[in-house]
């Protein structure tokens, strides 16, 4: 398979043909981010979770979602459907404990200085 690119002109060729006093054509304006956000229909969390459950079922896995109240983070467990064993936890439990301890230490440091 071959591709003939001999007919494609480079950008330098286009700029060389433009006279020095000729202004460049205006760039098309992008709509403000607010307008883009308004045009999208609202998406519910339940719909997103439903989609994730469907995708995970295709891989013979189940997803479990919970919120770690101490951290205010969502924790996701990937579970094997056949054995009901946790394959992976995101973020890992050890990392959650470290994060909690760091928050406690920071709280102690700021409480003592105040």
N, CA, C and O of each residue as an XYZ file, in Angstrom:
456
protein
N       0.845     -1.168      0.000
C       0.000      0.000      0.000
C       0.891      1.232      0.000
O       1.812      1.336      0.810
N       0.623      2.158     -0.899
C       1.427      3.377     -0.957
C       0.501      4.586     -0.951
O      -0.671      4.501     -1.316
N       1.049      5.683     -0.537
C       0.281      6.916     -0.438
C       1.054      8.005     -1.155
O       2.205      8.280     -0.814
N       0.429      8.628     -2.149
C       1.070      9.685     -2.912
C       0.781     11.021     -2.247
O      -0.365     11.468     -2.201
N       1.828     11.654     -1.735
C       1.669     12.933     -1.064
C       2.317     14.069     -1.849
O       2.531     15.154     -1.309
N       2.626     13.827     -3.106
C       3.317     14.849     -3.894
C       2.438     16.062     -4.175
O       2.956     17.150     -4.424
N       1.114     15.893     -4.140
C       0.216     17.000     -4.439
C      -0.089     17.866     -3.214
O      -0.736     18.903     -3.354
N       0.350     17.478     -2.040
C       0.079     18.243     -0.820
C       1.085     19.368     -0.713
O       2.288     19.141     -0.843
N       0.607     20.583     -0.477
C       1.478     21.739     -0.348
C       1.706     22.023      1.126
O       0.786     21.884      1.933
N       2.892     22.412      1.481
C       3.227     22.723      2.863
C       2.762     24.106      3.257
O       2.398     24.910      2.399
N       2.771     24.386      4.529
C       2.359     25.689      5.056
C       3.309     26.790      4.613
O       2.889     27.935      4.450
N       4.579     26.467      4.415
C       5.537     27.491      3.979
C       5.193     27.982      2.580
O       5.394     29.157      2.272
N       4.677     27.101      1.731
C       4.279     27.498      0.386
C       3.091     28.456      0.442
O       3.041     29.415     -0.328
N       2.155     28.219      1.323
C       0.982     29.074      1.460
C       1.397     30.440      1.981
O       0.911     31.459      1.491
N       2.275     30.479      2.951
C       2.706     31.750      3.516
C       3.568     32.525      2.532
O       3.561     33.756      2.549
N       4.309     31.833      1.676
C       5.172     32.512      0.709
C       4.339     33.256     -0.326
O       4.772     34.297     -0.820
N       3.160     32.753     -0.667
C       2.313     33.399     -1.662
C       1.571     34.602     -1.103
O       1.056     35.405     -1.881
N       1.494     34.762      0.222
C       0.779     35.867      0.845
C       1.686     37.098      0.851
O       2.846     37.016      1.255
N       1.159     38.230      0.405
C       1.970     39.443      0.398
C       2.132     39.955      1.828
O       1.264     39.697      2.662
N       3.204     40.668      2.135
C       3.490     41.082      3.513
C       2.406     41.945      4.140
O       2.225     41.861      5.354
N       1.679     42.759      3.405
C       0.674     43.641      3.983
C      -0.703     43.010      4.137
O      -1.598     43.623      4.719
N      -0.885     41.805      3.628
C      -2.190     41.152      3.660
C      -2.428     40.524      5.030
O      -1.613     39.727      5.494
N      -3.549     40.877      5.689
C      -3.815     40.279      7.007
C      -4.229     38.818      6.877
O      -4.783     38.390      5.864
N      -3.943     38.081      7.925
C      -4.347     36.678      7.953
C      -5.853     36.590      8.135
O      -6.451     37.478      8.743
N      -6.479     35.533      7.618
C      -7.925     35.383      7.814
C      -8.228     35.172      9.302
O      -7.438     34.549     10.010
N      -9.370     35.689      9.777
C      -9.688     35.545     11.197
C      -9.950     34.088     11.563
O     -10.491     33.315     10.773
N      -9.550     33.737     12.786
C      -9.798     32.380     13.279
C     -11.240     32.299     13.753
O     -11.769     33.263     14.306
N     -11.874     31.160     13.540
C     -13.250     31.028     14.035
C     -13.262     31.082     15.556
O     -12.407     30.492     16.216
N     -14.240     31.796     16.103
C     -14.335     31.943     17.550
C     -14.950     30.702     18.171
O     -15.885     30.114     17.626
N     -14.414     30.312     19.315
C     -14.984     29.191     20.055
C     -16.039     29.741     21.004
O     -15.870     30.830     21.552
N     -17.112     29.011     21.201
C     -18.113     29.483     22.162
C     -17.535     29.427     23.571
O     -16.728     28.547     23.872
N     -17.935     30.353     24.435
C     -17.448     30.314     25.812
C     -17.792     28.986     26.468
O     -18.770     28.331     26.106
N     -16.967     28.598     27.445
C     -17.163     27.313     28.127
C     -18.547     27.240     28.776
O     -19.146     26.167     28.858
N     -19.046     28.382     29.232
C     -20.366     28.399     29.871
C     -21.450     27.972     28.888
O     -22.363     27.231     29.252
N     -21.351     28.442     27.630
C     -22.342     28.089     26.625
C     -22.280     26.603     26.302
O     -23.315     25.964     26.113
N     -21.077     26.053     26.238
C     -20.919     24.637     25.956
C     -21.539     23.820     27.082
O     -22.200     22.813     26.829
N     -21.328     24.247     28.325
C     -21.863     23.529     29.470
C     -23.396     23.570     29.478
O     -24.042     22.602     29.879
N     -23.966     24.677     29.040
C     -25.417     24.810     29.046
C     -26.081     23.942     27.988
O     -27.226     23.523     28.161
N     -25.374     23.666     26.890
C     -25.982     22.902     25.818
C     -25.996     21.400     26.099
O     -26.762     20.667     25.473
N     -25.170     20.933     27.023
C     -25.149     19.513     27.340
C     -26.285     19.179     28.292
O     -26.533     19.905     29.254
N     -26.965     18.087     28.024
C     -28.032     17.701     28.952
C     -27.416     17.203     30.262
O     -26.316     16.651     30.254
N     -28.107     17.390     31.373
C     -27.555     16.920     32.648
C     -27.484     15.399     32.665
O     -28.372     14.713     32.159
N     -26.413     14.888     33.255
C     -26.202     13.449     33.338
C     -26.285     13.052     34.799
O     -25.618     13.645     35.647
N     -27.102     12.051     35.097
C     -27.247     11.629     36.485
C     -26.160     10.628     36.843
O     -25.668      9.892     35.987
N     -25.800     10.611     38.094
C     -24.795      9.674     38.582
C     -25.300      8.247     38.421
O     -24.525      7.340     38.117
N     -26.602      8.048     38.626
C     -27.165      6.714     38.485
C     -26.977      6.181     37.069
O     -26.693      4.998     36.883
N     -27.133      7.047     36.073
C     -26.956      6.617     34.686
C     -25.504      6.227     34.422
O     -25.235      5.236     33.743
N     -24.581      7.001     34.958
C     -23.158      6.699     34.775
C     -22.810      5.392     35.466
O     -22.108      4.556     34.896
N     -23.297      5.208     36.690
C     -23.023      3.964     37.410
C     -23.625      2.769     36.685
O     -23.016      1.701     36.636
N     -24.810      2.942     36.125
C     -25.426      1.870     35.351
C     -24.581      1.473     34.155
O     -24.421      0.289     33.858
N     -24.037      2.480     33.466
C     -23.151      2.194     32.329
C     -21.902      1.450     32.788
O     -21.458      0.510     32.129
N     -21.337      1.870     33.912
C     -20.139      1.204     34.429
C     -20.425     -0.246     34.810
O     -19.597     -1.126     34.575
N     -21.580     -0.494     35.390
C     -21.951     -1.859     35.771
C     -22.082     -2.728     34.526
O     -21.633     -3.874     34.524
N     -22.690     -2.200     33.471
C     -22.831     -2.957     32.227
C     -21.476     -3.290     31.620
O     -21.252     -4.415     31.173
N     -20.573     -2.316     31.602
C     -19.244     -2.544     31.039
C     -18.482     -3.562     31.875
O     -17.833     -4.453     31.326
N     -18.554     -3.439     33.200
C     -17.818     -4.372     34.054
C     -18.372     -5.788     33.934
O     -17.610     -6.748     34.045
N     -19.680     -5.946     33.708
C     -20.271     -7.271     33.547
C     -19.723     -7.959     32.297
O     -19.618     -9.185     32.255
N     -19.381     -7.183     31.297
C     -18.814     -7.761     30.077
C     -17.451     -8.392     30.342
O     -17.035     -9.295     29.616
N     -16.750     -7.920     31.384
C     -15.443     -8.456     31.737
C     -15.519     -9.446     32.899
O     -14.494     -9.771     33.499
N     -16.717     -9.926     33.222
C     -16.932    -10.878     34.310
C     -16.465    -10.298     35.648
O     -15.887    -10.996     36.481
N     -16.730     -9.012     35.826
C     -16.357     -8.313     37.044
C     -17.562     -7.524     37.544
O     -18.475     -7.211     36.781
N     -17.550     -7.209     38.828
C     -18.583     -6.371     39.421
C     -17.885     -5.200     40.090
O     -16.820     -5.367     40.683
N     -18.472     -4.032     39.999
C     -17.917     -2.846     40.634
C     -18.759     -2.482     41.841
O     -19.989     -2.486     41.784
N     -18.082     -2.166     42.931
C     -18.760     -1.737     44.146
C     -18.245     -0.344     44.487
O     -17.036     -0.122     44.557
N     -19.162      0.588     44.697
C     -18.803      1.966     44.998
C     -19.231      2.300     46.421
O     -20.329      1.949     46.853
N     -18.343      2.987     47.143
C     -18.691      3.497     48.464
C     -17.904      4.771     48.684
O     -16.939      5.051     47.972
N     -18.323      5.541     49.677
C     -17.635      6.791     49.994
C     -16.941      6.614     51.336
O     -17.566      6.226     52.323
N     -15.643      6.903     51.364
C     -14.892      6.918     52.602
C     -15.213      8.245     53.276
O     -14.768      9.301     52.826
N     -15.987      8.187     54.354
C     -16.484      9.397     55.018
C     -15.351     10.247     55.594
O     -15.428     11.476     55.573
N     -14.309      9.608     56.104
C     -13.197     10.359     56.702
C     -12.451     11.182     55.663
O     -11.993     12.289     55.945
N     -12.332     10.632     54.459
C     -11.575     11.307     53.407
C     -12.459     12.068     52.431
O     -11.996     12.984     51.752
N     -13.731     11.689     52.358
C     -14.607     12.296     51.367
C     -14.271     11.832     49.963
O     -14.474     12.566     48.996
N     -13.751     10.600     49.846
C     -13.357     10.041     48.551
C     -14.243      8.864     48.190
O     -14.762      8.162     49.058
N     -14.403      8.665     46.899
C     -15.109      7.481     46.413
C     -14.100      6.338     46.336
O     -12.995      6.506     45.819
N     -14.490      5.182     46.853
C     -13.662      3.988     46.807
C     -14.368      2.976     45.920
O     -15.556      2.704     46.093
N     -13.630      2.422     44.970
C     -14.186      1.463     44.028
C     -13.522      0.113     44.268
O     -12.296      0.013     44.334
N     -14.341     -0.917     44.397
C     -13.821     -2.282     44.509
C     -14.192     -3.034     43.245
O     -15.341     -3.007     42.804
N     -13.197     -3.710     42.663
C     -13.419     -4.562     41.505
C     -13.498     -5.984     42.039
O     -12.540     -6.481     42.632
N     -14.636     -6.642     41.831
C     -14.913     -7.945     42.421
C     -15.132     -8.975     41.316
O     -15.839     -8.710     40.344
N     -14.525    -10.146     41.471
C     -14.740    -11.248     40.541
C     -16.139    -11.804     40.780
O     -16.499    -12.111     41.917
N     -16.920    -11.935     39.728
C     -18.307    -12.378     39.854
C     -18.383    -13.838     40.307
O     -19.265    -14.197     41.086
N     -17.477    -14.672     39.831
C     -17.530    -16.104     40.139
C     -17.140    -16.408     41.578
O     -17.779    -17.238     42.225
N     -16.105    -15.753     42.088
C     -15.583    -16.083     43.419
C     -15.971    -15.072     44.485
O     -15.766    -15.337     45.669
N     -16.519    -13.931     44.115
C     -16.837    -12.830     45.035
C     -15.614    -12.337     45.802
O     -15.749    -11.831     46.916
N     -14.440    -12.475     45.228
C     -13.214    -11.969     45.848
C     -12.882    -10.605     45.262
O     -13.087    -10.352     44.075
N     -12.363     -9.729     46.122
C     -11.958     -8.396     45.673
C     -10.651     -8.538     44.903
O      -9.649     -9.020     45.431
N     -10.682     -8.111     43.651
C      -9.491     -8.169     42.804
C      -8.628     -6.940     43.042
O      -7.406     -7.035     43.151
N      -9.285     -5.780     43.120
C      -8.555     -4.533     43.303
C      -9.455     -3.536     43.995
O     -10.668     -3.520     43.784
N      -8.844     -2.699     44.831
C      -9.558     -1.600     45.479
C      -8.846     -0.313     45.099
O      -7.624     -0.209     45.208
N      -9.617      0.656     44.654
C      -9.042      1.911     44.173
C      -9.629      3.054     44.979
O     -10.850      3.206     44.962
N      -8.861      3.863     45.679
C      -7.453      3.685     46.028
C      -7.289      2.523     47.002
O      -8.230      2.167     47.711
N      -6.091      1.929     47.038
C      -5.866      0.793     47.930
C      -6.128      1.154     49.395
O      -5.970      2.305     49.803
N      -6.529      0.154     50.170
C      -6.880      0.372     51.572
C      -5.706      0.955     52.353
O      -5.896      1.823     53.205
N      -4.495      0.482     52.068
C      -3.312      0.992     52.764
C      -3.126      2.490     52.501
O      -2.797      3.259     53.404
N      -3.344      2.879     51.257
C      -3.199      4.287     50.900
C      -4.273      5.137     51.575
O      -4.016      6.280     51.951
N      -5.455      4.589     51.726
C      -6.514      5.308     52.438
C      -6.117      5.541     53.891
O      -6.322      6.632     54.423
N      -5.542      4.509     54.542
C      -5.112      4.657     55.931
C      -3.998      5.692     56.061
O      -3.994      6.486     57.002
N      -3.056      5.686     55.122
C      -1.970      6.676     55.140
C      -2.537      8.077     54.992
O      -2.126      8.998     55.698
N      -3.476      8.235     54.079
C      -4.105      9.538     53.847
C      -4.824     10.020     55.114
O      -4.737     11.195     55.472
N      -5.535      9.103     55.792
C      -6.220      9.460     57.036
C      -5.224      9.906     58.098
O      -5.450     10.902     58.786
N      -4.118      9.170     58.233
C      -3.097      9.519     59.235
C      -2.455     10.875     58.928
O      -2.199     11.662     59.839
N      -2.201     11.143     57.665
C      -1.616     12.437     57.282
C      -2.564     13.564     57.661
O      -2.135     14.594     58.182
N      -3.846     13.372     57.403
C      -4.828     14.397     57.786
C      -4.864     14.596     59.295
O      -4.984     15.726     59.769
N      -4.762     13.503     60.055
C      -4.760     13.612     61.514
C      -3.539     14.391     61.994
O      -3.656     15.262     62.856
N      -2.365     14.079     61.437
C      -1.130     14.753     61.839
C      -1.189     16.228     61.473
O      -0.787     17.080     62.265
N      -1.680     16.531     60.298
C      -1.801     17.944     59.896
C      -2.756     18.657     60.840
O      -2.511     19.802     61.220
N      -3.840     17.995     61.222
C      -4.780     18.595     62.165
C      -4.126     18.855     63.510
O      -4.370     19.896     64.120
N      -3.294     17.926     63.989
C      -2.589     18.121     65.258
C      -1.604     19.275     65.169
O      -1.502     20.079     66.095
N      -0.879     19.362     64.060
C       0.109     20.435     63.901
C      -0.564     21.803     63.920
O      -0.092     22.712     64.602
N      -1.638     21.957     63.197
C      -2.300     23.248     63.140
C      -3.033     23.565     64.419
O      -3.132     24.736     64.785
N      -3.559     22.555     65.126
C      -4.228     22.799     66.396
C      -3.242     23.281     67.458
O      -3.581     24.148     68.263
N      -2.021     22.728     67.472
C      -1.029     23.106     68.463
C      -0.494     24.503     68.225
O      -0.201     25.212     69.187
N      -0.357     24.920     66.984
C       0.187     26.240     66.669
C      -0.841     27.352     66.900
O      -0.460     28.491     67.166
N      -2.092     27.051     66.807
C      -3.135     28.084     66.885
C      -3.328     28.621     68.272
O      -4.170     29.493     68.485
